Amino acid sequence: MNWEVWTMPRKTSCCNGTLLRSDVRHYWPAGFLYVLVWLMILPIPLLQTARDYLRFQSEQTVQLAAQLHNHVYAAMTGSLVLAVLAGAVIPMAVYAYLMTPRSVGLMHALPVTRTSQFFTHFLSGFGLLTAGNLLIFLLSALAMMPSGSVDWAALGLWLLVTELLELFFLSLGALCAMATGWLLAIPVLYGAANCIVLLVCVVVQFLQRWFYFGFESTTFPMAVIWLTPIARLSTAVCGYADVLVPREGEEVYLRVLPEGGMTSLLVYTIVGLALLALGWLLYRRRPSEAAGDAIAFRWLRPIVRWTVGLCGGLGLGLFLSVALLGGLVGGLVQLLLCQAVMGLLCFFAAQMLLQKSFRVFRRSWKEALALVIALAAITLCIRQDFFDVQNRIPGASQVDTVSVQL
């Protein structure tokens, strides 16, 4: 007796249509709100500006075109702000199922690979924003038509900048969502990833001003700026320059992106793609039982508690010594004690959250002692000018002003 077995070909896809449609049905109000905000930022002001010029200054068409052009460039500030907010909100929505055991068990029991789930949820959020951006692009072009011409170059650049900003910040937010099992921990990790390097630099510079006679620093190293995406992108996208350009026998000021702005944006786009790939790799190895845990991976927990302990000890210890104890009257010893107290407090608080238990002192006292030694070593290295900051002579191109006090 001959038996014939029919098998259907198995297809692997990075996007599942059913999940995608489900996400769109659930989260379309967020896309609607996004479009509503953009209507108030770009198309409506463009239409209002064109109407006012045509009513009161109908002959100054060149000036009107310049005003519309400049308004589109000014709207890129809104692109950055909304991209930063979306980078925290969208991952919290589309990856919320990873934070409860029942939901994550149900999703991982479906005949859909984790790769497909990860990219489908990401594309649903990014797709909603993209659809909103395309709609605003078309409405802005329609708003410019009464002026007689549409600045397609400015609108196209706005669309490109907005898309690339959202790609980077959504990738960063997705990576943060993969690292935790708490929904409210996503914005905390997201904010830390954006600002922690800059905040640590501020604390170090404060210590340098206190330890080094005559030292004053009002700027940050470029490495710190690059590791603080919001700071670098605000300069690259929002720090536009006005250029005097001849147009039809007149000279008008047109806004352009600062030099190197587009290059910086492309660098962050590449980094965003790398972060997205890293988030995908973490999701493939993420245990389903991590739902409800502060940090989903065991190997990340020492990094988190040491980061919290060191940053809390340096920053909050300095604040305690200066603000609450009436100034640095106790000198270096008082500062070290305050840093040790605040560092231990932050370290054990983080350990309690990670272990979900108050019984952490017996097992962690050796690691806590090492943390205190590390805090003291960092402060003493700054005190002894380990990096030779006081003797460093800046180049001529790095000097903006020079003042002499006798």
C-alpha positions in Angstrom: 0.0 0.0 0.0 1.5 3.3 -1.1 1.1 6.4 1.2 1.7 9.9 -0.1 2.5 12.6 2.3 1.8 16.2 1.3 3.8 18.9 3.0 3.4 22.6 2.6 6.6 24.6 2.1 7.7 26.4 5.2 8.3 30.1 4.8 10.4 32.3 7.0 9.5 36.0 7.1 10.6 39.0 9.2 7.0 40.4 9.2 3.8 38.6 10.1 0.7 40.2 8.5 -1.7 39.1 11.3 0.4 40.6 14.1 1.0 43.8 12.0 -2.7 44.3 11.5 -3.4 43.6 15.2 -0.9 46.2 16.2 -2.3 48.8 13.8 -5.8 48.2 15.2 -4.6 48.6 18.8 -2.3 51.6 18.4 -3.8 53.7 15.6 -4.9 56.3 18.2 -1.2 57.0 18.9 -0.7 57.6 15.1 -3.7 59.9 15.1 -2.4 62.0 18.0 1.0 62.2 16.3 -0.6 63.5 13.1 -2.7 66.0 15.1 0.4 67.4 16.8 2.2 67.7 13.4 -0.8 69.5 11.9 -0.3 72.3 14.5 3.4 72.4 13.9 3.7 72.4 10.1 0.7 72.5 7.6 -1.5 74.9 9.6 1.2 77.5 10.2 2.3 77.2 6.6 -1.2 77.9 5.4 -1.6 80.8 7.8 1.7 82.4 6.7 0.8 82.1 3.1 -2.7 83.6 3.6 -1.4 86.5 5.6 1.3 87.3 3.0 -1.2 87.1 0.1 -3.6 89.3 1.9 -1.3 92.1 3.1 1.9 91.8 1.1 0.8 90.1 -2.1 3.7 91.5 -4.1 6.5 90.1 -1.9 6.3 86.5 -3.3 10.1 86.0 -2.8 9.9 86.9 0.9 6.9 84.6 1.3 8.8 81.7 -0.3 11.7 82.4 2.1 9.4 82.4 5.1 7.8 79.1 4.2 11.2 77.6 3.6 12.5 78.8 7.0 9.4 77.5 8.8 9.9 74.0 7.4 13.5 74.1 8.7 12.3 75.3 12.1 9.9 72.4 12.2 12.9 70.0 12.5 13.1 70.9 16.1 9.7 69.3 16.5 11.0 66.3 14.6 13.7 65.8 17.2 11.3 66.3 20.2 8.6 64.0 18.8 11.2 61.4 17.8 12.7 61.3 21.4 9.2 60.9 22.9 8.2 58.3 20.3 11.4 56.3 21.1 10.1 55.7 24.6 6.3 55.5 24.1 6.2 53.2 21.0 8.4 50.4 22.4 6.4 50.6 25.7 3.2 49.9 23.6 4.3 47.3 21.1 6.5 45.3 23.5 4.3 45.6 26.5 3.4 41.8 26.2 7.0 41.0 27.3 6.4 42.5 30.8 3.7 40.0 32.0 4.1 36.2 32.2 0.7 35.4 30.8 1.1 37.6 27.8 4.6 36.6 26.9 3.7 32.9 27.3 0.8 33.3 24.9 2.8 35.2 22.3 5.7 32.8 22.4 3.4 29.8 22.1 2.2 31.1 18.7 3.6 29.5 15.5 5.5 32.8 14.8 9.2 33.0 15.2 10.7 35.5 17.6 12.5 37.2 14.7 9.1 37.8 13.0 7.6 39.0 16.3 10.4 41.5 17.0 10.5 43.1 13.6 6.7 43.0 13.1 6.1 45.0 16.3 9.0 47.4 15.4 7.6 47.9 11.9 4.1 48.5 13.2 5.3 51.4 15.3 7.7 52.8 12.8 5.1 52.4 10.0 2.5 54.4 11.9 4.9 57.2 12.3 6.0 57.0 8.6 2.4 57.1 7.4 1.8 60.1 9.6 4.9 61.8 8.2 3.9 61.1 4.6 0.4 62.6 5.3 2.0 65.7 6.8 4.3 66.0 3.8 1.4 66.0 1.4 -0.7 68.4 3.5 2.3 70.8 3.8 2.7 70.8 0.0 -1.0 71.6 -0.3 -0.6 74.4 2.2 2.2 75.9 0.1 0.3 75.9 -3.1 -1.6 79.1 -2.6 1.8 80.9 -2.5 2.4 79.9 -6.1 5.2 77.3 -5.5 6.0 74.3 -3.4 9.4 74.0 -1.8 9.8 70.3 -2.5 13.5 70.3 -1.5 12.8 71.7 2.0 9.8 69.3 2.6 11.8 66.4 1.3 14.7 67.2 3.7 12.2 67.5 6.6 10.8 64.1 5.7 14.2 62.5 5.5 15.4 64.0 8.7 12.3 63.0 10.6 12.4 59.4 9.4 16.1 59.0 10.3 15.6 60.5 13.8 12.7 58.2 14.5 14.6 55.2 13.2 17.4 55.8 15.6 15.4 56.6 18.7 12.9 53.8 18.1 15.9 51.4 17.8 17.3 52.6 21.0 13.9 52.3 22.7 13.5 48.7 21.4 16.9 47.7 22.8 15.9 49.1 26.2 12.6 47.1 26.0 14.6 43.9 25.4 16.8 44.5 28.4 14.0 44.7 31.1 10.9 43.0 32.2 9.3 46.1 33.7 7.2 48.4 31.6 8.2 51.5 33.6 11.8 50.6 33.4 11.9 51.2 29.7 11.8 55.0 29.9 14.3 54.9 32.8 16.8 52.9 30.7 16.0 55.0 27.7 16.7 58.3 29.5 19.8 56.9 31.0 21.1 55.8 27.6 20.6 59.3 26.3 22.0 61.4 29.2 24.1 59.4 31.6 27.5 60.2 29.9 26.8 63.9 29.9 25.6 63.8 33.6 28.8 62.0 34.6 30.9 64.5 32.7 29.1 67.4 34.6 30.0 65.8 37.9 33.6 65.2 36.9 34.0 68.8 35.7 32.5 70.1 39.0 35.1 68.1 40.9 37.8 69.5 38.7 36.7 73.0 39.3 36.8 72.4 43.0 40.2 70.6 43.0 42.1 72.6 40.4 42.8 76.3 41.1 41.6 78.5 38.2 40.1 75.6 36.3 36.9 76.5 34.4 35.2 74.4 31.8 32.0 75.5 30.0 32.1 73.0 27.2 32.1 69.2 26.9 34.5 66.9 25.0 33.3 65.8 21.6 33.3 62.2 22.7 30.8 63.1 25.5 28.6 65.0 23.0 28.6 62.0 20.6 27.7 59.7 23.4 24.7 61.9 24.3 22.5 61.5 21.2 20.0 64.3 22.2 22.8 66.8 22.6 24.6 66.0 19.3 21.4 65.7 17.2 20.0 69.0 18.6 23.1 70.7 17.3 23.1 68.8 14.0 19.4 69.3 13.2 18.1 72.2 15.3 21.2 74.4 15.1 20.4 75.7 11.6 22.2 78.6 10.1 20.9 81.6 8.1 22.5 82.1 4.7 21.9 85.2 2.5 20.9 83.9 -0.9 19.9 86.0 -4.1 16.4 85.1 -5.3 14.8 86.9 -8.4 16.8 90.1 -7.9 16.4 90.1 -4.1 18.4 88.8 -1.3 16.7 86.7 1.3 17.8 84.7 4.4 17.3 81.0 4.0 17.9 78.5 6.7 20.2 75.5 6.1 21.4 72.6 8.2 24.7 73.4 10.0 27.9 72.0 8.5 28.3 68.3 9.2 24.7 68.1 10.4 23.6 65.5 7.8 26.8 63.5 8.3 26.0 63.3 12.0 22.5 62.2 11.3 23.7 59.4 8.9 26.2 58.2 11.6 23.4 57.9 14.1 21.3 56.1 11.5 24.0 53.5 11.1 24.2 53.2 14.9 20.5 52.9 15.1 20.5 49.9 12.7 23.2 48.3 14.8 21.1 48.9 18.0 18.1 47.3 16.2 20.2 44.3 15.3 21.5 44.0 18.9 17.9 44.2 20.2 16.9 41.4 17.9 19.8 39.2 19.1 18.8 39.9 22.7 15.2 39.0 22.0 16.2 35.7 20.5 18.0 34.8 23.7 15.6 36.5 26.1 14.1 34.0 28.6 10.3 34.1 28.7 10.6 33.8 32.5 12.2 37.3 32.6 8.8 39.0 32.5 8.5 40.9 35.7 12.2 41.1 36.3 13.9 44.5 36.5 16.7 43.2 34.2 16.0 40.4 31.8 19.5 39.0 31.6 21.7 37.8 34.5 24.9 39.0 32.9 23.5 42.6 32.7 22.7 42.8 36.4 26.2 43.4 37.7 26.7 46.1 35.1 23.4 47.8 36.2 24.1 47.7 39.9 27.7 49.0 39.5 26.5 51.7 37.1 23.8 52.8 39.6 26.3 52.6 42.5 29.1 54.6 40.8 26.9 57.2 39.3 24.8 57.6 42.4 27.8 57.7 44.6 29.6 60.3 42.5 26.6 62.5 41.8 24.4 62.2 44.9 27.5 62.1 47.2 28.7 65.4 45.7 25.2 66.9 46.1 25.0 65.7 49.8 28.4 67.2 50.6 27.8 70.5 48.9 24.1 71.3 49.3 23.0 69.4 52.5 26.1 69.7 54.7 26.6 73.5 54.1 29.4 73.4 51.6 32.7 71.5 51.4 33.8 72.6 54.8 35.0 69.1 55.6 37.2 68.9 52.6 38.1 65.7 50.8 37.3 63.4 53.7 33.7 64.7 54.0 33.3 64.3 50.2 34.6 60.7 50.3 32.3 59.8 53.1 29.3 61.2 51.4 30.1 59.4 48.2 30.5 56.1 50.1 27.2 56.5 51.8 25.2 57.4 48.7 27.1 54.9 46.6 26.2 52.1 49.0 22.6 53.3 49.3 22.2 53.3 45.5 24.0 49.9 45.1 21.9 48.1 47.7 18.7 49.7 46.4 19.5 48.4 42.9 20.4 45.0 44.3 17.1 44.8 46.1 15.2 45.6 42.9 17.2 43.1 40.9 16.9 40.3 43.5 13.3 41.2 44.6 14.4 40.7 48.2 15.7 42.8 51.1 18.2 40.1 52.0 21.1 41.3 50.0 23.6 42.5 52.5 25.2 39.2 53.5 25.9 38.1 49.9 26.9 41.5 48.5 29.1 43.1 51.2 32.3 42.2 49.4 31.1 43.7 46.1 29.9 46.8 48.1 33.3 47.2 49.6 34.9 47.0 46.2 32.4 49.7 45.1 33.5 52.0 47.9 37.1 51.5 47.0 36.3 52.3 43.3 34.5 55.5 44.3 37.4 56.6 46.4 39.9 55.7 43.7 38.0 57.7 41.0 37.8 60.8 43.3 41.4 60.6 44.3 42.5 60.2 40.6 40.6 63.4 39.8 42.2 65.1 42.9 45.7 64.1 41.8 45.0 65.1 38.2 45.7 61.6 36.9 44.9 62.7 33.3 47.1 65.9 33.5 44.2 68.3 32.8 45.9 71.3 34.5 48.9 71.2 32.3 47.1 70.6 29.0 47.4 73.5 26.6 44.6 73.8 24.1 45.3 74.4 20.4 44.8 77.8 18.9 41.7 76.7 17.0 40.1 75.6 20.4 40.4 79.0 22.0 37.4 81.3 21.7 38.3 84.1 24.2 41.2 85.0 26.4 41.0 87.2 29.5 43.7 88.3 31.9 43.0 89.4 35.5 45.7 91.2 37.5 
